[in-house]
């Protein structure tokens, strides 16, 4: 039985694709060493699998800058040592993000490394964006490169002068079974069950490139609709903005729930929301939102939930091909309202199309082909 070492230095619960990857690898018959942040709180299907060994990385808590940097150095050292030890009996190393390949460093290039990126980045940086990290060289020297969206694959190939186009592994859940539910999410589910209005649901991280305010305004102008939001706010300003929306508009914040439990909320939605706007950060390309590759498009479609989203190619290409959603021409109240009404008019057909889209992606088959092809 072949073995794969999967590494994600961030909190794995914030990256559902990492858990999807591990579940698929286990079902494909591989042994897996999972090295990562908060790794012991992942899905019970992973924890209880006898072919999976979990190595949890130390956390970096919010402390003084000096202590934080000391802890970060300890983290990198721990990860490298854990990788070296694990690779004594592993056939492949699979790093799942920019932060991870930075942490593992040149150690990764000693093995058959699959370099996976969750986001679209042209450059990497270290030391608070002061020094460039040669992510392009790592990609050229890795055994395989993997991204979640087809346009990103060709962009990365050109940016990084790759000989081959990266593999595309969509961010599809390995299963839409939420598993055993906890009291906090059952409370949220009951709230949605009791809701009399049609629920427009946003599920996912609350970042600067998500534009909720215009959608909240548009929904407030429609009879019989309400916006529900579930996810973690990644800054105090994002949480403050969300609090304001809850006060001023028909918006309900459910809280944040670890995957895959969050999927239990989707079946009670009428429309799934995918708002994006370009975010200008040094490491993250402004094209990241344009060629988005959201987990949500699969999380919604798996339950047959039609979608409304921003006019970005990552959504438009799928919506138009499968007729399972509508992109708003702009973020005006009028265009958002029209998009919601269009989905409402053709809801049953779009719901069926969404399910067909979900079933069209063979996650296990794609992962198998990545590992089989030399």
C-alpha positions in Angstrom: 0.0 0.0 0.0 1.5 3.3 -1.1 1.6 6.2 1.3 1.2 10.0 0.9 2.2 12.8 3.3 -0.3 15.6 3.1 0.7 18.9 4.7 -1.3 22.1 5.5 0.3 24.4 8.1 -2.8 26.5 8.5 -5.9 25.5 10.4 -7.2 22.5 8.3 -10.8 23.2 9.3 -10.6 26.5 7.4 -9.6 24.6 4.2 -12.3 22.0 3.3 -10.4 21.0 0.1 -7.6 19.5 2.3 -10.1 17.2 4.1 -11.7 16.3 0.7 -8.2 15.3 -0.6 -7.4 13.1 2.4 -10.8 11.4 2.2 -10.3 10.6 -1.5 -6.8 9.4 -0.9 -7.9 7.0 1.8 -10.7 5.7 -0.4 -8.3 5.2 -3.2 -6.3 2.8 -1.0 -3.4 5.1 0.1 -2.1 5.4 3.6 -1.9 9.0 4.7 0.1 11.0 7.1 -1.8 14.3 7.7 0.5 17.1 9.1 -1.4 20.2 9.9 -2.9 22.9 12.1 -5.8 21.8 14.3 -5.5 18.4 12.6 -7.1 16.5 15.5 -10.5 18.3 15.0 -11.0 17.2 11.4 -13.8 14.9 10.2 -14.2 11.7 12.2 -14.1 9.8 8.9 -10.4 10.8 8.8 -9.5 10.5 12.5 -11.0 7.1 12.8 -9.5 5.6 9.6 -6.7 3.2 10.6 -4.8 4.1 7.5 -4.5 7.8 8.5 -1.9 9.1 11.0 -2.4 12.7 12.2 0.5 14.9 13.2 -0.7 18.2 14.6 1.4 21.3 14.2 1.9 23.8 17.0 -0.4 26.9 16.8 0.8 30.5 16.6 -1.4 32.4 19.0 -1.9 36.2 18.9 1.1 37.4 21.0 3.7 40.1 20.8 5.4 40.3 17.4 8.7 38.9 18.8 7.0 35.9 20.4 4.9 35.4 17.3 8.0 35.3 15.1 9.7 32.9 17.5 6.7 30.6 17.4 6.6 30.9 13.6 10.2 29.7 13.4 9.4 26.9 15.7 6.5 26.0 13.5 8.6 25.9 10.4 11.2 23.7 12.1 8.5 21.4 13.4 7.0 21.0 10.0 10.2 20.3 8.3 11.2 17.7 10.8 7.8 16.1 10.6 7.9 15.9 6.8 11.4 14.4 6.9 10.3 11.7 9.4 7.1 11.0 7.5 8.8 10.8 4.1 11.0 7.9 5.4 8.0 5.7 4.6 6.0 7.8 2.1 6.0 7.7 -1.6 4.6 11.2 -2.3 4.5 14.6 -0.5 1.4 16.8 -1.1 1.6 20.4 0.0 -1.7 22.2 -0.2 -1.1 26.0 0.0 1.4 28.8 -0.4 2.0 29.0 3.4 2.7 25.3 3.5 5.3 25.2 0.7 6.9 28.2 2.3 7.1 26.4 5.6 8.4 23.1 4.2 10.8 25.0 2.0 13.5 23.3 -0.1 12.9 20.1 1.8 9.9 19.5 -0.4 12.0 19.3 -3.5 13.8 16.2 -2.2 10.7 14.2 -2.8 7.9 13.6 -5.4 6.1 16.7 -4.3 2.7 17.7 -5.5 2.5 21.5 -5.1 -1.1 22.6 -4.7 -2.3 26.2 -4.5 -5.7 27.3 -3.1 -5.4 30.9 -4.4 -4.1 32.6 -7.5 -0.8 34.2 -6.7 2.0 35.4 -9.0 4.5 36.0 -6.3 5.1 34.7 -2.8 6.6 36.7 0.1 8.2 36.1 3.5 9.0 38.4 6.4 5.8 40.5 6.2 6.0 40.8 2.4 9.6 42.2 2.5 11.3 39.4 0.6 10.0 37.5 -2.4 9.6 33.8 -2.0 10.5 31.9 -5.3 7.2 30.1 -5.7 7.7 29.9 -9.4 10.9 28.0 -9.0 9.2 25.6 -6.6 6.5 25.0 -9.1 9.0 24.4 -11.9 10.9 21.9 -9.7 7.9 20.1 -8.2 6.7 16.7 -9.5 3.2 18.1 -10.2 1.4 21.4 -9.8 -2.3 21.5 -8.9 -4.8 24.4 -9.0 -8.6 24.5 -8.5 -9.7 26.2 -11.7 -8.9 25.8 -15.4 -8.2 29.5 -16.2 -5.9 29.7 -13.2 -4.0 26.7 -14.6 -3.1 28.5 -17.8 -2.4 31.8 -16.0 0.1 30.0 -13.7 1.7 28.2 -16.6 2.4 31.5 -18.3 3.4 33.4 -15.1 5.7 30.7 -13.9 7.0 29.5 -17.3 5.9 25.9 -16.6 6.6 23.2 -19.1 3.2 21.6 -18.4 -0.2 23.0 -17.6 -1.1 22.5 -13.9 -3.7 19.8 -13.1 -7.1 21.1 -12.2 -8.6 19.7 -9.0 -11.9 21.5 -8.3 -12.9 22.4 -4.8 -15.7 19.8 -4.7 -16.7 18.3 -1.3 -15.9 14.6 -1.2 -19.3 14.1 0.3 -22.2 16.4 1.2 -22.9 14.4 4.3 -22.5 16.8 7.2 -21.8 14.0 9.7 -22.9 14.2 13.3 -24.4 17.5 14.2 -23.7 19.6 17.3 -26.1 21.6 19.4 -24.9 25.0 18.0 -25.6 24.0 14.4 -28.9 22.3 15.3 -30.0 25.7 16.7 -29.1 27.4 13.4 -30.9 24.7 11.4 -34.0 25.2 13.5 -33.9 28.9 12.9 -33.8 28.3 9.1 -36.6 25.7 9.3 -38.8 28.3 11.0 -38.0 31.0 8.5 -41.1 31.9 6.4 -39.2 34.0 3.8 -37.1 32.6 1.0 -33.5 32.2 2.2 -30.6 33.5 0.2 -27.6 31.8 1.9 -24.0 32.8 2.0 -21.7 30.0 3.3 -18.0 30.6 3.7 -15.3 33.0 5.0 -16.1 36.6 5.4 -13.3 38.4 3.6 -12.7 41.9 2.1 -13.4 40.6 -1.4 -17.0 39.6 -0.4 -19.5 42.3 -1.1 -22.5 41.8 1.2 -23.8 45.3 1.6 -25.3 45.7 -2.0 -26.8 42.2 -1.8 -28.4 43.0 1.6 -29.8 46.3 0.2 -31.3 44.5 -2.9 -32.8 41.7 -0.8 -34.4 44.3 1.5 -36.2 45.7 -1.6 -37.8 42.3 -2.4 -40.8 40.9 -0.7 -40.4 37.5 0.9 -36.6 37.2 1.0 -33.9 37.2 3.7 -30.1 36.9 3.6 -28.6 34.3 5.9 -24.8 34.3 6.4 -22.7 31.6 8.0 -18.9 31.7 8.2 -16.0 33.2 10.1 -15.1 36.9 9.9 -11.4 37.2 9.3 -11.0 40.7 10.7 -12.6 43.0 13.2 -13.7 45.4 10.5 -15.4 42.6 8.6 -17.3 41.6 11.7 -18.3 45.2 12.4 -19.6 45.6 8.9 -21.6 42.4 9.3 -23.1 43.6 12.6 -24.2 46.8 10.8 -25.9 44.8 8.0 -27.8 42.7 10.6 -29.1 45.8 12.3 -30.1 47.6 9.1 -31.3 44.9 6.7 -33.1 41.5 6.6 -29.8 39.8 7.4 -29.3 36.9 9.9 -25.8 35.8 11.0 -25.8 32.2 12.0 -22.2 32.0 13.2 -19.3 29.8 12.1 -19.2 26.0 11.9 -16.4 23.6 11.2 -16.7 21.5 8.0 -18.4 19.3 7.1 -21.1 20.3 9.6 -21.7 23.6 7.8 -23.2 21.7 4.9 -26.2 20.8 7.0 -27.4 24.4 6.5 -27.5 24.3 2.7 -30.6 22.2 2.2 -32.7 24.9 3.8 -31.6 27.6 1.4 -33.6 28.7 -1.7 -30.7 30.5 -3.4 -26.9 30.3 -2.8 -24.9 33.5 -2.8 -21.4 34.0 -4.3 -20.3 37.6 -4.0 -16.8 38.5 -5.2 -14.9 41.7 -5.9 -11.2 42.2 -6.6 -8.9 42.4 -3.6 -5.6 44.2 -4.0 -3.1 42.5 -1.7 0.6 42.1 -2.4 0.7 38.3 -2.5 -2.8 37.6 -3.7 -3.4 38.5 -7.4 -6.2 40.8 -8.3 -7.3 38.1 -10.7 -8.0 35.7 -7.8 -11.6 36.9 -7.5 -12.1 37.1 -11.3 -11.2 33.4 -11.7 -12.7 32.3 -8.4 -12.9 28.6 -7.6 -15.2 28.5 -4.6 -16.1 25.4 -2.6 -19.6 27.0 -2.4 -20.4 26.4 -6.0 -20.2 22.7 -5.3 -21.7 22.9 -1.8 -24.8 24.6 -3.1 -25.1 22.5 -6.3 -24.7 19.3 -4.3 -28.1 20.1 -2.7 -29.6 21.4 -5.9 -29.5 25.1 -4.8 -29.4 27.6 -7.7 -27.1 30.5 -7.3 -26.6 34.2 -7.7 -23.2 35.7 -7.9 -20.9 38.5 -9.1 -20.0 38.8 -12.7 -16.7 37.0 -12.6 -15.5 34.5 -15.2 -15.0 31.7 -12.6 -18.8 31.8 -12.0 -20.1 33.0 -15.4 -18.6 30.1 -17.4 -20.2 27.5 -15.1 -23.5 29.3 -14.8 -23.9 29.7 -18.5 -22.8 26.2 -19.4 -25.1 24.5 -16.8 -27.9 27.1 -16.4 -27.7 26.7 -12.7 -27.3 30.4 -11.7 -27.2 34.0 -12.7 -24.3 36.5 -12.6 -25.3 40.1 -11.7 -24.1 42.5 -14.4 -23.0 44.9 -11.6 -23.5 45.4 -7.9 -26.5 47.7 -8.2 -29.7 47.0 -6.3 -31.6 46.7 -9.7 -29.2 44.1 -11.2 -29.1 42.0 -8.0 -32.8 42.1 -7.7 -33.2 41.0 -11.4 -30.8 38.1 -10.9 -32.7 36.8 -7.9 -36.0 37.1 -9.7 -34.6 35.3 -12.8 -33.5 32.4 -10.6 -36.9 32.4 -8.8 -38.7 32.1 -12.2 -36.6 29.1 -13.3 -35.8 27.7 -9.9 -36.9 24.1 -10.5 -34.9 23.6 -13.7 -31.8 25.3 -12.3 -32.0 23.1 -9.2 -31.9 20.0 -11.3 -29.1 21.4 -13.5 -27.1 22.2 -10.3 -27.3 18.6 -9.2 -26.1 17.4 -12.6 -23.2 19.8 -12.5 -22.2 18.4 -9.1 -22.3 14.8 -10.3 -20.2 15.7 -13.4 -17.0 16.1 -11.4 -15.2 12.9 -10.4 -12.9 14.1 -7.6 -11.5 10.7 -6.9 -10.8 10.0 -10.6 -8.9 13.4 -10.9 -6.8 12.7 -7.9 -6.0 9.2 -9.1 -4.9 10.5 -12.5 -2.6 13.1 -10.9 -0.8 10.4 -9.0 -0.7 7.8 -11.8 0.6 10.0 -14.6 4.4 10.3 -14.8 
